[in-house]
Amino acid sequence: MDILLWLIPMALALGALGLAAFLWALRSGQFEDLDGAAARILFDDDDVKKDKR
């Protein structure tokens, strides 16, 4: 029963840490352009050098 005194606060702290990380990612713009990465793979990179000598 004493282990619950450790596990419950640790679970709440980890949940709060996960929520804080999600809110930080949300505010820093990580989820702004969801379709850009999917569409970017369809286009060729013209400025990439093909001959690297």
CORLIN-V343710 format. One record per residue. N is the residue number from 1. PHI is phi in degrees with one decimal (999 if undefined). Layout:
BEGIN
((N/PHI) (N/PHI))
END
This chain:
BEGIN
((1/999) (2/-70.2) (3/-67.6) (4/-65.6) (5/-68.3) (6/-96.0) (7/-72.0) (8/-65.7) (9/-64.2) (10/-66.6) (11/-65.5) (12/-67.1) (13/-66.7) (14/-67.0) (15/-64.0) (16/-66.1) (17/-64.8) (18/-64.9) (19/-65.8) (20/-64.0) (21/-65.4) (22/-66.6) (23/-66.6) (24/-63.4) (25/-65.7) (26/-67.1) (27/-75.7) (28/-87.1) (29/89.0) (30/-69.1) (31/-111.8) (32/-75.1) (33/-116.2) (34/-78.9) (35/-91.8) (36/-65.6) (37/-68.6) (38/-69.4) (39/-83.5) (40/-65.7) (41/-73.3) (42/-81.5) (43/-99.6) (44/-80.0) (45/-92.4) (46/-78.0) (47/-88.8) (48/-81.4) (49/-75.1) (50/-82.2) (51/-109.2) (52/-102.4) (53/-109.5))
END
